[in-house]
Amino acid sequence: MHPFRISKANARRLPALGAAVFITLGLFTPPSQAAVSVGTTAAGTTAAGATARGAAASAPRSIPVPKSPDATNKNARLRISAQDSALVSAPPPAPAVKPATPVKPGAQSSAAAADACGDLSGVINSTGGALVQQLKALPRIDCTYPLFNLTGENARKAFGEAQMVTVANALRDASAGYAGNNNASVGQLVLFLRAGYYVQDNNADVVGPYGSALDGAARGALDAFFASPRSKDVTDANGEILNEVVTLIDSTHAAGRYAGVVKWMLAGFDATWPGQMNLAMQHVEWVVQNGFKAKNDDRGWRAALKADPSILNTWAGFITRNGAQLNRLDVVSNVGRYLGYALDVPELKDRVRPLLKDLINRYPNVGPTAPITMNLGWYTRQYDRNNCAAYAICDLGDRVLPVILPLQHTCTPGLKIRAQDMSPGQLGGTCTSLVNEDAYFHRVIGDKGPIPGDVNTDLEVVVFDDYTQYSLYAWAIYNIDVDNGGMYEEGNPAAPGNQARFIAHEADWLRPDFQIWNLNHEYTHYLDGRYNMAGDFDAGITTPTIWWVEGIAENISFGYRGERNAAAIAEAPKKTYKLSDLFDTVYNQDADPDVNSNRVYRWGYLAVRYMLQAHPADVETVLGKYRAGDWNGARTFLKQTIGTRYDAGFDTWLTTTCATDDCGPLPEARTTPLCTIGDARQFDKNCRRDNLAAAAGNYSYHFVYLPAGVKQLTITSSGGAGNADLYYNGPTWATTSGYQAKSTRAGNDETLTIDNPPAGWVYFSLAAAQDFSGVSVSTQSK
């Protein structure tokens, strides 16, 4: 959903917003068995940041955009692709309440089993030893789960630091005699601490701060637990407790202190570990992921690796020893892939490079082993860019391209599709959609022809099967970032033979319906870059233009498909931004990516829709400057000529038109010709006059001749500065004291529709409520 109009050297790239072909194990030759050569990818650059590219050719830039629902929801849960590494610093999720265990006839009912937990008021309202007794009295570990949902006063009472210290000390004492199971209710103590950290992380203002007292008590508890010999029992009984204690390591931000525990688990894990121990291994992912991402290494994980770098070898051995388990969603892939983060620790680079080279080249880059090989490859690009030769993957993109994207289809000479798996009907439908959208775009924007010197006549649409396939492979094939929902690469629009490319994925969550995620939005970027925005994308964002770039893409995409933009319409009554503020929108304006996305796409949609409806002449002025590359001139017009003048009208529009008419229809481009009669007061049939002006209290008088039989006359004013009101008075001059109809909104955007007007001359006027200038007026009769 960012246009990414980029050349290969100074590339303009815009990441987009968010039936798989199963490639069998071994279908693709492992890199270790393939000839290693430095090739070029279909993108015209060597894959994985190859040194062969040369110092003069900089890597293309990209701007993140909202992910698809698939990327933000499903993959956040499964975490199997490299770019899920963006999901960091969040606490592990609260556990879902398990369904009651089925019981035999005559045994306790499911409802009764749930009721056996009782309410938690005793836990919430107790302190000291009574709190510990209340927790230990809970009949099962999962009876603590509702604690994760506490808010307000209950959260404060339950999880104040004093209560947390009490329970941590109780866990320390209970761990001395830990028997490798939950007979002593150790699990309830652990889950209380987990819940406390979770709730405090989300409600710190209510619960209060946690300090050194809790730090010391929690670490004392963890030290005591791991000192117990039974904490290493490879049994389900111990695993039920251990998986929660491992998560508690992450909660306490103590990854470095317990690096030895992680090393033991990496060294010991194999296919014989029972389910609960396997779950404990899965929870190691949180520890290592957040350990690497912690600011200033405040969890001590990087320091621990530097102190004992043999952990890296143990980690690599964990993968190779369990290679038979590699199967896309497996624990070995999910934990193993974070070994690549060690490249981000300078002192560890030399040690980890050969380990990663071996792992990336040991297994096929497609099929069940792809999540480990391609993720580790991605980390080399992320943290050791321009050193692909050290890992023998400079030609990785070339090798996976024909296997992953085998289909090639031509829509028109200037429009081609390259896909992983699309049916003939899907290919044809996609071609038709894009060709028809082109016509719709020009009906809305008007057709001034391509920007002079723009020769970007060819577009390639690349379609991966789903977000996971996109994130695993697009970075290697096209040298792009993939923590987004797709990428549009404009290239250099002035270079003959330039290949513009939209790299996308199917919306698999909508199946069996077929949809390429963000297709029409991104195609609008292609059209906007060719017909409205001079130069490449970098040139176009030297001043804030994103309100238009993303706003028009959203408007065309929704309008062309005839879909309601429910998300933007829901934002309108909140009045979060003034129109004048939206003219300042840039990418990544706020630390919160959700806030950024909302402003760029939802509010960009609203700003552009309002301007197209209410101030089309001003839009044309801005686009005239954009087409000429006069970015500063456009900026001056938006911020000084318009300034805050339309804020009140925008505010009213948000709560009226958006509330009653889904923000109104998207108007098509104005085609009304200029009037040709010499008298500036007189209108021909269906024509317009521009640059009308009058001082406050005066008028701009006008008239038009209507033949007999006219059923309706529409008079519209728009654009310019000041405040002009519109009056109509039939066969005599129209004034503020003599009129049959009027439109007196703030600003100059007025419309009057007169049904069954009289034949002959009829009169209307612009009355200057304030000085006005630059106003356009048009008449339409039918």
C-alpha positions in Angstrom: 0.0 0.0 0.0 2.9 2.2 -0.4 3.6 2.8 -4.0 7.1 1.8 -4.5 8.1 3.6 -7.5 11.9 3.0 -7.7 14.7 2.6 -10.0 17.2 -0.2 -9.4 19.8 2.3 -8.2 17.6 5.0 -6.8 14.5 2.8 -6.5 11.1 4.0 -5.7 9.4 1.3 -3.7 6.2 1.2 -1.8 5.4 -1.8 0.3 1.8 -2.9 0.1 -0.7 -3.1 2.9 -1.9 -7.9 3.6 -4.2 -23.3 -3.0 -0.6 -23.6 -2.0 1.6 -25.7 -4.2 3.3 -28.2 -1.9 6.9 -28.5 -3.0 8.2 -31.9 -1.9 11.3 -32.3 0.1 14.3 -32.6 -2.1 12.6 -31.1 -5.2 15.0 -28.2 -5.0 18.7 -29.0 -5.0 20.3 -27.9 -1.7 22.8 -25.1 -2.3 25.7 -27.3 -1.1 25.0 -29.5 -4.2 24.4 -26.7 -6.7 27.0 -24.7 -8.6 27.8 -21.5 -6.7 27.9 -18.5 -8.9 27.1 -14.9 -8.5 24.1 -14.3 -10.7 21.5 -11.7 -11.1 17.9 -11.9 -10.0 14.8 -11.1 -12.0 14.9 -7.8 -10.3 18.1 -6.9 -12.0 20.2 -7.1 -8.8 22.1 -10.0 -7.2 20.2 -11.7 -4.4 20.8 -11.3 -0.7 22.8 -8.1 -1.0 25.6 -9.7 -3.0 28.9 -8.1 -3.0 29.0 -8.6 -6.8 26.5 -5.8 -7.1 29.3 -3.3 -6.5 29.5 -0.3 -4.2 27.9 2.0 -6.7 24.6 0.3 -6.8 22.8 1.0 -3.6 20.1 -1.4 -2.3 16.6 -0.1 -3.0 14.8 1.5 -0.2 11.4 0.5 1.1 8.7 1.9 3.4 6.7 -0.5 5.6 2.9 -0.7 5.1 0.2 -2.5 6.9 0.3 -6.2 6.6 -2.5 -8.4 5.5 -4.8 -9.9 8.0 -3.0 -13.1 7.3 0.4 -11.5 8.2 -0.8 -9.7 11.3 -3.0 -12.4 12.7 -2.2 -16.0 11.6 1.5 -15.6 11.3 1.8 -13.7 14.5 0.4 -16.8 16.1 2.5 -19.3 14.1 5.6 -17.2 13.8 7.2 -19.3 11.1 8.6 -16.6 8.8 11.6 -14.4 9.2 9.7 -11.2 9.3 7.6 -12.1 12.3 10.7 -10.9 14.1 8.9 -7.6 14.1 6.6 -9.0 16.7 8.9 -8.4 19.7 8.8 -6.9 23.1 5.2 -8.0 23.7 4.6 -10.2 26.7 3.8 -13.8 26.0 0.0 -14.1 25.6 -2.2 -15.0 28.5 -3.3 -18.6 28.2 -6.6 -19.4 26.8 -9.0 -21.1 29.3 -9.0 -24.8 28.4 -12.3 -26.6 27.8 -13.3 -28.8 30.7 -12.0 -32.3 30.4 -14.7 -34.7 29.3 -16.0 -37.0 32.0 -17.5 -40.4 32.0 -21.3 -40.9 32.6 -22.0 -40.6 36.3 -18.8 -38.7 37.0 -18.6 -35.0 37.8 -20.2 -32.9 35.0 -18.1 -30.4 32.9 -19.9 -27.5 34.5 -19.2 -28.9 37.9 -15.5 -29.4 37.0 -15.3 -25.7 36.0 -17.1 -24.7 39.1 -14.6 -26.7 41.2 -12.1 -23.8 40.7 -14.5 -21.4 42.5 -14.1 -17.7 42.3 -10.8 -16.0 42.8 -11.9 -13.4 45.3 -9.9 -15.0 48.0 -6.7 -14.7 45.9 -7.5 -11.1 44.9 -8.2 -9.9 48.4 -5.5 -11.8 50.4 -2.0 -10.8 51.3 1.0 -12.5 52.9 0.7 -16.2 53.9 -3.0 -16.2 53.3 -2.4 -15.3 49.7 -0.1 -18.3 49.3 -2.6 -20.6 51.0 -5.4 -19.4 48.7 -3.2 -20.1 45.6 -2.2 -23.5 46.8 -5.8 -24.4 47.6 -6.8 -24.0 43.9 -7.4 -27.5 42.6 -5.7 -27.1 39.3 -3.1 -24.9 37.5 -5.6 -23.6 35.0 -7.8 -22.2 37.8 -5.4 -19.3 37.8 -6.1 -18.4 34.2 -8.8 -15.8 34.9 -6.1 -13.8 36.8 -4.6 -12.8 33.4 -7.8 -10.8 32.7 -7.9 -8.7 35.9 -8.1 -4.9 35.5 -8.7 -1.9 37.6 -9.0 -2.2 41.4 -8.8 -6.0 41.3 -5.6 -5.9 39.4 -4.1 -3.4 41.9 -5.0 -5.5 44.9 -3.9 -8.8 43.4 -0.6 -7.8 41.8 0.9 -5.0 43.8 4.7 -5.5 44.3 4.3 -6.7 47.9 2.0 -9.6 46.8 4.3 -10.5 44.0 7.3 -10.7 46.3 5.3 -12.8 48.7 4.4 -15.4 46.0 8.0 -15.3 44.6 9.4 -16.1 48.0 6.8 -18.9 48.4 7.9 -20.3 45.0 11.5 -20.2 46.2 10.7 -22.1 49.3 8.5 -24.7 47.5 11.2 -25.3 44.9 13.6 -26.6 47.5 11.5 -29.8 47.7 10.2 -29.7 44.1 9.2 -33.3 43.2 9.0 -32.9 39.4 5.2 -32.5 39.4 2.5 -30.2 40.8 1.7 -32.2 43.9 2.8 -29.1 46.0 0.9 -26.6 43.8 4.1 -25.1 42.5 2.3 -24.4 39.2 -0.3 -22.2 40.8 2.5 -20.0 42.2 4.3 -19.8 38.9 1.1 -18.9 37.0 0.2 -16.2 39.6 3.6 -14.6 38.9 3.2 -14.9 35.2 -0.3 -13.3 35.4 1.1 -10.5 37.6 3.8 -9.5 35.1 1.4 -9.8 32.2 -1.3 -7.6 33.9 1.3 -5.0 35.2 2.8 -4.8 31.7 -0.6 -3.8 30.3 -1.9 -1.8 33.3 1.2 -0.3 35.0 -0.6 2.9 35.9 -3.1 0.8 38.0 -0.9 -1.9 39.4 2.0 0.3 40.1 5.7 -0.1 39.4 7.8 -3.2 40.0 11.3 -2.6 41.4 14.4 -4.2 42.8 12.5 -6.1 45.6 10.6 -8.1 43.1 13.6 -8.5 40.8 15.5 -10.1 43.6 12.6 -12.3 44.8 11.8 -13.5 41.3 15.3 -14.5 40.5 15.7 -16.2 43.9 12.6 -18.3 43.0 13.9 -19.1 39.5 17.4 -20.0 40.9 15.8 -22.3 43.4 13.6 -24.0 40.9 16.4 -24.7 38.4 18.7 -25.8 41.2 16.2 -28.6 41.9 17.4 -31.9 40.2 13.8 -32.7 39.3 13.4 -29.5 37.2 15.2 -31.5 34.5 12.9 -34.5 34.5 11.9 -35.2 30.9 8.3 -36.0 31.8 4.9 -34.5 31.1 4.5 -33.9 34.8 7.6 -31.7 35.0 6.9 -30.2 31.6 3.6 -28.9 32.8 5.5 -26.8 35.3 8.6 -26.2 33.3 6.9 -24.6 30.3 5.4 -22.0 32.6 8.7 -21.4 34.4 10.5 -20.9 31.1 7.9 -18.3 30.1 8.5 -16.7 33.5 12.2 -16.2 32.5 10.9 -14.0 29.7 8.5 -12.2 32.0 11.3 -11.3 34.5 13.6 -10.1 31.7 16.3 -12.5 33.0 17.2 -14.3 29.8 21.0 -13.9 30.3 20.9 -15.2 33.9 19.3 -18.4 32.7 21.3 -18.9 29.5 22.5 -22.2 31.0 18.9 -23.4 31.2 18.4 -22.6 27.5 21.6 -24.4 26.6 20.5 -27.5 28.5 17.2 -27.5 26.7 18.8 -27.0 23.3 21.3 -29.8 24.0 18.8 -32.2 25.3 15.7 -31.8 23.1 14.9 -34.6 20.7 11.9 -36.3 19.2 11.4 -38.4 22.4 10.4 -35.4 24.5 6.8 -35.7 25.6 4.2 -33.1 24.8 4.5 -30.8 27.8 8.3 -30.8 27.6 7.9 -30.0 23.9 5.8 -27.1 24.9 8.5 -25.9 27.3 10.9 -26.0 24.3 8.5 -23.9 22.3 8.5 -21.3 25.1 12.2 -20.9 24.7 11.4 -18.9 21.6 10.1 -16.0 23.7 13.2 -16.0 25.8 15.7 -15.9 22.9 13.7 -13.6 20.7 13.1 -10.9 23.3 16.5 -11.5 24.7 18.1 -10.4 21.4 15.7 -7.5 20.9 16.0 -6.0 24.4 17.2 -2.4 24.4 20.7 -2.0 25.7 20.8 -5.7 26.3 18.9 -5.1 29.6 18.0 -8.8 29.7 21.6 -9.8 29.5 21.2 -12.3 26.7 23.8 -11.0 24.3 26.3 -10.7 27.2 25.6 -14.3 28.1 26.3 -15.5 24.6 29.5 -13.5 24.5 30.5 -15.1 27.8 29.7 -18.6 26.6 29.7 -18.6 22.8 29.5 -22.4 22.8 25.8 -21.9 23.2 25.8 -21.1 19.5 27.3 -24.5 18.6 24.8 -26.2 20.9 22.0 -24.2 19.1 23.2 -25.3 15.7 23.5 -28.9 16.9 19.9 -28.6 18.2 18.8 -28.0 14.6 21.0 -30.7 12.9 20.3 -33.3 15.5 16.6 -32.8 15.0 16.6 -32.2 11.2 14.0 -35.0 10.7 11.5 -32.9 12.7 11.8 -29.9 10.3 8.3 -29.6 8.9 7.3 -25.9 8.6 5.5 -25.3 11.9 7.9 -27.3 14.1 9.6 -26.2 17.3 13.0 -26.7 15.8 12.3 -24.2 13.0 10.7 -21.7 15.3 13.5 -21.8 17.9 16.3 -22.6 15.6 15.8 -19.6 13.3 16.7 -17.1 16.0 20.3 -18.4 15.8 20.5 -15.9 12.9 20.1 -13.0 15.4 23.6 -13.7 16.7 24.9 -12.0 13.6 23.7 -8.8 15.2 26.3 -9.2 17.9 29.6 -8.1 16.4 31.7 -10.2 18.8 29.9 -13.4 17.6 29.9 -12.8 13.8 33.0 -14.8 13.0 31.8 -17.7 15.2 28.3 -17.9 13.8 29.0 -17.4 10.1 30.2 -20.9 9.4 27.3 -22.3 11.5 24.8 -20.4 9.4 26.5 -21.3 6.1 26.3 -25.0 7.0 22.6 -24.8 8.1 21.4 -22.8 5.1 23.2 -25.2 2.7 22.4 -28.4 4.5 18.6 -28.5 3.7 16.5 -27.7 0.7 15.3 -24.1 0.4 11.8 -25.2 -0.5 9.3 -27.5 1.1 9.2 -28.4 4.8 12.8 -27.2 5.5 12.3 -23.7 3.9 11.3 -22.0 7.2 14.8 -22.7 8.6 16.9 -22.2 5.6 15.2 -19.1 4.2 14.8 -17.5 7.6 18.5 -18.0 8.4 19.3 -16.6 4.9 17.2 -13.6 5.6 19.1 -12.9 8.8 22.4 -12.8 6.8 20.8 -10.1 4.6 19.5 -8.3 7.6 22.7 -8.3 9.8 25.5 -9.2 7.3 24.4 -7.4 4.2 26.7 -7.4 1.2 28.5 -10.6 2.4 26.4 -13.2 0.8 29.5 -15.0 -0.5 30.4 -16.0 3.1 27.2 -18.1 3.1 27.3 -19.3 -0.5 23.9 -17.8 -1.2 24.6 -14.9 -3.7 22.6 -16.8 -6.3 19.9 -17.9 -3.9 17.2 -15.7 -5.6 18.0 -17.1 -9.0 17.8 -20.6 -7.8 14.4 -20.4 -6.1 12.8 -18.1 -8.7 11.8 -20.7 -11.3 10.7 -23.2 -8.7 8.6 -20.8 -6.6 7.2 -18.6 -9.4 6.9 -20.9 -12.4 3.9 -19.3 -14.1 4.2 -16.5 -16.6 1.2 -14.9 -18.3 0.8 -11.9 -20.6 -2.3 -9.7 -20.3 -1.3 -7.0 -22.7 2.1 -6.1 -24.2 2.6 -3.7 -21.2 1.1 -5.9 -18.5 2.4 -9.3 -17.4 1.8 -11.7 -14.4 4.4 -14.0 -12.8 2.8 -16.3 -10.3 3.3 -19.3 -8.0 -0.1 -20.9 -8.6 -3.0 -19.3 -10.4 -5.6 -20.9 -12.6 -6.3 -19.7 -16.2 -9.5 -18.1 -14.9 -7.7 -16.3 -12.1 -5.1 -15.0 -14.5 -7.7 -13.7 -16.9 -9.8 -12.1 -14.2 -6.7 -10.3 -12.8 -5.9 -9.0 -16.3 -9.4 -7.7 -16.8 -9.5 -6.1 -13.4 -6.4 -4.1 -14.0 -7.3 -3.0 -17.6 -10.7 -1.8 -16.4 -9.3 0.0 -13.4 -7.1 2.0 -15.8 -10.2 3.5 -17.4 -11.8 4.2 -14.0 -8.7 6.0 -12.8 -8.8 8.4 -15.7 -12.6 9.0 -15.2 -11.8 10.2 -11.7 -8.5 12.0 -12.2 -8.9 13.1 -15.8 -6.3 12.2 -18.5 -3.6 14.8 -19.0 -1.4 12.1 -20.6 1.8 10.6 -19.0 4.2 12.8 -17.2 6.6 14.2 -19.9 9.6 11.9 -20.0 7.8 9.0 -18.2 8.4 5.8 -20.2 7.2 3.4 -17.6 5.0 1.5 -20.0 5.4 -2.0 -18.6 4.2 -3.5 -15.3 4.9 -7.0 -14.0 2.6 -8.3 -11.2 4.2 -11.0 -9.1 1.9 -13.2 -7.1 3.0 -15.5 -4.3 0.6 -18.1 -3.0 0.1 -16.6 0.5 1.9 -14.3 2.9 4.2 -17.0 4.2 5.5 -17.8 0.8 5.9 -14.1 0.1 7.8 -13.5 3.3 10.0 -16.6 2.8 11.1 -15.9 -0.8 10.4 -12.4 -2.0 13.4 -10.9 -0.1 15.8 -13.3 -1.8 14.3 -13.0 -5.3 13.7 -9.3 -5.4 15.9 -7.9 -2.7 13.1 -6.3 -0.8 11.9 -6.1 2.8 8.9 -8.3 3.4 7.6 -7.1 6.8 4.6 -5.7 4.9 1.7 -6.9 2.6 3.5 -6.5 -0.7 5.8 -4.0 -2.6 5.4 -1.8 -5.6 8.7 -1.0 -7.4 8.3 1.8 -9.9 11.9 1.8 -10.9 13.3 4.8 -12.8 10.4 6.0 -14.9 12.7 7.9 -17.2 14.9 4.8 -18.1 13.9 3.1 -21.3 13.1 -0.6 -20.7 12.5 0.0 -17.0 10.5 -2.8 -15.4 7.9 -1.6 -12.9 6.8 -4.4 -10.6 4.2 -5.1 -8.0 5.2 -8.0 -5.7 2.1 -9.4 -4.0 0.5 -12.4 -2.4 -2.9 -14.0 -2.6 -5.3 -13.3 0.3 -5.5 -17.0 1.4 -7.7 -16.1 4.3 -10.5 -15.2 1.9 -10.5 -18.6 0.1 -12.3 -20.1 -1.6 -12.8 -16.6 -3.0 -9.7 -15.5 -5.0 -8.1 -12.2 -4.3 -4.7 -10.7 -4.7 -4.1 -8.7 -1.6 -4.0 -5.0 -2.3 -4.0 -5.5 -6.1 -6.1 -2.5 -7.0 -4.5 -0.2 -4.4 -1.0 -0.9 -5.8 -2.1 -0.6 -9.4 -3.3 2.9 -8.6 0.2 3.7 -7.4 1.5 2.6 -10.8 -1.1 4.9 -12.5 -0.5 7.8 -10.1 3.2 7.6 -10.7 2.8 7.6 -14.4 0.2 10.3 -14.8 0.3 12.5 -11.6 3.7 12.3 -9.9 6.8 13.5 -11.7 10.1 11.6 -11.3 10.6 8.7 -8.9 9.2 8.1 -5.5 12.1 9.6 -3.6 11.6 12.9 -5.5 7.9 12.9 -4.7 8.4 12.6 -1.0 10.8 15.5 -0.6 7.7 17.3 0.8 4.8 15.6 2.4 2.7 14.1 -0.4 1.6 10.9 1.3 -1.9 12.3 2.1 -2.5 12.2 -1.7 -0.4 9.2 -2.7 -2.1 6.8 -0.3 -5.4 8.6 -0.1 -6.0 8.4 -3.9 -4.9 4.7 -3.9 -7.4 3.9 -1.2 -10.2 5.9 -2.9 -9.6 4.3 -6.4 -9.3 0.8 -4.9 -12.5 1.0 -3.0 -14.4 3.0 -5.6 -13.4 0.8 -8.5 -14.4 -2.4 -6.6 -17.6 -0.8 -5.4 -16.7 -1.5 -1.8 -17.5 0.5 1.3 -14.4 1.6 3.2 -15.8 0.7 6.6 -12.6 1.3 8.5 -12.2 4.9 7.2 -15.9 5.7 7.7 -15.7 4.5 11.3 -12.8 6.9 11.9 -14.7 9.9 10.6 -16.8 10.8 13.7 -13.7 10.6 15.9 -12.3 13.8 14.2 -8.8 12.8 15.1 -7.1 15.1 12.6 -7.7 18.4 11.0 -7.5 18.5 7.2 -4.6 21.0 7.4 -2.7 18.5 9.6 -3.3 15.7 7.2 -1.5 17.7 4.5 1.6 17.0 6.7 1.3 13.2 6.8 4.5 11.2 6.2 5.2 7.6 6.7 6.3 6.4 10.2 5.1 9.6 11.8 4.3 7.9 15.1 6.1 5.3 17.2 3.0 3.2 17.1 2.7 1.5 13.7 -1.1 1.2 14.1 -1.4 4.9 14.5 0.8 5.4 11.5 -1.3 3.1 9.4 -4.5 4.7 10.5 -3.4 8.2 9.6 -1.8 7.2 6.3 -4.6 5.0 4.9 -7.9 5.7 6.7 -7.4 9.4 7.1 -5.6 9.7 3.7 -8.8 8.3 2.2 -10.9 10.8 4.0 -8.8 13.8 3.1 -8.6 13.0 -0.6 -12.3 12.1 -0.8 -13.3 15.4 0.8 -11.0 17.4 -1.5 -12.2 15.6 -4.6 -15.9 16.3 -3.6 -15.6 19.8 -2.2 -12.6 21.3 -3.8 -11.9 19.7 -7.2 -10.3 22.9 -8.6 -7.8 23.0 -5.8 -7.0 19.3 -6.3 -6.3 20.1 -10.0 -4.0 22.9 -8.9 -2.0 20.6 -6.6 -1.8 17.9 -9.2 -0.6 20.4 -11.8 2.3 21.1 -9.5 2.9 17.5 -8.8 2.9 16.7 -12.5 5.6 19.4 -13.0 7.7 18.2 -10.0 7.0 21.5 -8.3 6.8 19.9 -4.8 7.5 23.1 -3.0 4.9 25.0 -5.0 2.3 22.3 -4.1 3.3 22.5 -0.5 3.0 26.2 -0.4 -0.5 26.0 -2.0 -1.6 23.4 0.5 -0.2 25.0 3.6 -0.5 28.7 2.9 -3.1 29.3 0.1 -5.5 26.7 1.6 -4.0 26.5 5.0 -6.6 25.9 7.7 -9.4 27.4 5.5 -11.1 24.1 4.9 -10.7 22.6 8.4 -14.2 23.6 9.4 -15.8 22.3 6.2 -13.9 19.0 6.6 -15.0 18.8 10.2 -18.7 19.2 9.2 -18.3 16.8 6.3 -16.9 14.1 8.6 -20.0 14.1 10.8 -22.6 14.8 8.1 -21.7 13.3 4.7 -19.7 10.4 6.2 -22.4 9.6 8.7 -25.4 9.8 6.3 -23.9 8.8 3.0 -20.7 6.7 3.7 -18.6 9.9 2.9 -20.4 10.4 -0.4 -19.7 9.1 -3.9 -16.3 9.5 -5.5 -16.8 12.2 -8.1 -15.5 11.6 -11.6 -13.2 14.2 -13.2 -14.8 17.5 -14.1 -15.3 17.7 -17.8 -17.4 20.9 -17.9 -15.8 23.2 -20.5 -15.0 26.8 -20.0 -17.6 29.4 -21.1 -16.9 31.1 -24.4 -19.1 34.2 -24.4 -17.2 37.4 -23.9 -19.5 38.7 -21.2 -18.0 37.2 -18.0 -21.4 37.3 -16.4 -23.1 35.1 -19.0 -23.0 31.3 -19.0 -23.4 29.1 -22.1 -25.3 25.8 -21.6 -23.2 23.6 -19.4 -20.0 25.5 -19.0 -17.8 26.9 -16.2 -16.0 30.2 -15.3 -12.9 30.3 -13.2 -11.1 32.9 -11.1 -14.3 34.7 -10.0 -13.8 37.3 -7.2 -15.6 39.9 -5.1 -14.9 42.0 -2.0 -16.9 41.4 1.2 -20.5 42.6 0.8 -20.4 42.7 -3.0 -21.5 40.2 -5.7 -20.4 38.4 -8.7 -23.6 38.5 -10.8 -24.4 35.9 -13.5 -27.1 34.6 -15.7 -27.8 31.8 -18.2 -30.4 31.2 -20.9 -32.6 28.1 -20.5 -34.6 26.8 -23.5 -38.1 25.4 -22.9 -38.2 21.9 -21.5 -35.2 22.0 -19.0 -36.1 19.8 -16.1 -33.3 20.6 -13.8 -30.6 23.2 -13.4 -27.5 22.6 -11.2 -25.2 25.5 -10.2 -22.0 24.6 -8.4 -19.2 26.8 -7.0 -15.8 25.5 -5.7 -12.2 26.3 -5.1 -10.4 29.5 -4.4 -10.0 31.5 -1.2 -12.5 33.4 1.1 -16.2 32.7 1.5 -18.7 33.0 -1.3 -22.4 32.0 -0.9 -24.5 31.0 -3.8 -28.0 32.6 -4.5 -30.6 32.0 -7.3 -33.6 34.1 -8.1 -35.1 32.9 -11.3 -36.0 35.7 -13.8 -34.5 38.6 -11.7 -31.1 39.4 -10.2 -30.2 37.3 -7.1 -29.1 39.0 -3.9 -29.0 38.2 -0.2 -32.4 39.9 0.2 -34.0 38.7 -3.0 -33.6 35.0 -3.8 -35.6 31.8 -4.4 -32.8 29.4 -3.3 -29.5 29.7 -1.6 -26.4 27.7 -0.4 -24.5 29.3 2.4 -22.0 26.9 3.8 -18.5 27.9 5.1 -16.0 28.3 2.3 -16.8 28.3 -1.4 -18.2 24.9 -2.0 -21.9 25.5 -2.7 -24.5 23.6 -4.8 -28.0 24.6 -5.9 -30.3 22.2 -7.8 -33.4 23.9 -9.3 -36.2 21.6 -10.5 -38.3 22.7 -13.4 -36.7 26.2 -13.8 -38.5 28.7 -16.1 -37.5 29.1 -19.7 -35.5 32.2 -20.7 -32.9 34.1 -18.7 -32.4 33.0 -15.1 -30.1 34.8 -12.6 -27.7 33.7 -9.9 -24.8 35.3 -8.0 -21.9 34.7 -5.7 -22.4 36.9 -2.6 -19.1 37.7 -0.7 -19.7 36.8 2.9 -15.9 37.5 3.0 -13.5 38.6 0.3 -13.2 35.7 -2.1 -11.1 35.0 -5.2 -10.2 32.1 -7.5 -13.7 30.6 -7.3 -15.0 28.4 -10.1 -18.7 28.2 -11.0 -20.3 25.7 -13.4 -23.9 25.2 -14.7 -25.4 21.9 -15.8 -28.9 21.7 -17.2 -30.9 18.7 -18.3 
